Every structure is written in C-alpha cells, then in structure tokens.
Amino acid sequence: MGHRLRQSSDYTDRVRLRDILGDHGSFASPVTTMAEAEHAMRTRRLGILSVVDEQGSAPGVLALSR
C-alpha cells in the first residue's frame, strides 16, 4: 500500500514537521543547548524532542534515557 501512495501525485517528501503540528508540537533548534533541551523536556514531561531547523526540516530527535 505504501508503494501506491508514493506513486500518487499527492505524495511528497517535502512536508515540513512544523506544517503538520503547527504550534502544538515542542521543538528544539540545531543551536539549542543540551541543558536547554533537557530542561524543556523535563518541564514538559517529554520523552522525545524533535530538532527542527529554520527550513522546517527535522534533522534529528533528542530522547531522554531512563
């Protein structure tokens, strides 16, 4: 099924994460320090935090170890 979706004219690899979640998601930027990211994650009780650059691409994800 995924193969058919990718052949569709509606499919794109260029969807930006911020376009999907808007202001509802919690994000870090590539220049966010580890201390800032950890504080945000613990304060908001997040297990993971997406890293989103200025173009809206997600080059990575931060995760707290338990």
C-alpha positions in Angstrom: 0.0 0.0 0.0 2.8 2.5 0.8 4.2 1.9 -2.6 1.0 3.0 -4.3 0.9 6.1 -2.1 4.4 7.1 -3.2 3.3 6.9 -6.8 0.3 9.2 -6.2 0.5 12.8 -7.3 -0.4 13.8 -3.7 2.8 12.3 -2.2 5.8 14.5 -1.4 9.0 14.1 0.7 8.9 17.8 1.3 6.4 18.0 4.1 7.7 20.1 7.0 7.2 18.9 10.5 6.0 22.3 11.7 3.4 22.3 8.9 1.9 19.1 10.4 2.0 20.0 14.1 1.9 23.8 13.9 2.2 25.4 17.3 1.1 22.2 19.0 4.5 20.5 19.0 7.6 21.1 21.1 10.7 21.5 19.1 14.4 22.3 19.6 16.6 24.1 17.1 20.0 22.9 16.0 21.5 25.6 18.2 19.6 24.7 21.4 22.0 23.6 24.1 21.7 20.2 25.7 20.9 21.8 29.0 18.1 23.8 27.5 16.7 20.8 25.7 16.8 18.7 28.8 15.1 21.4 30.9 12.3 21.8 28.3 11.8 18.0 28.1 11.7 17.5 31.9 9.5 20.6 32.4 7.0 19.4 29.7 7.4 15.8 30.7 8.5 14.8 27.1 10.4 11.6 26.4 11.5 12.9 23.0 12.0 16.3 21.4 12.3 16.9 17.7 15.1 19.1 16.3 13.7 21.3 13.6 15.9 23.7 11.5 14.9 27.1 10.0 13.6 25.4 6.8 11.2 23.2 8.8 13.2 20.0 8.3 13.8 17.6 11.1 17.5 16.6 11.1 17.1 14.7 14.4 15.4 13.8 17.6 16.6 14.0 21.2 15.5 11.4 23.7 15.9 11.1 27.5 17.3 7.9 28.8 15.5 6.4 31.7 
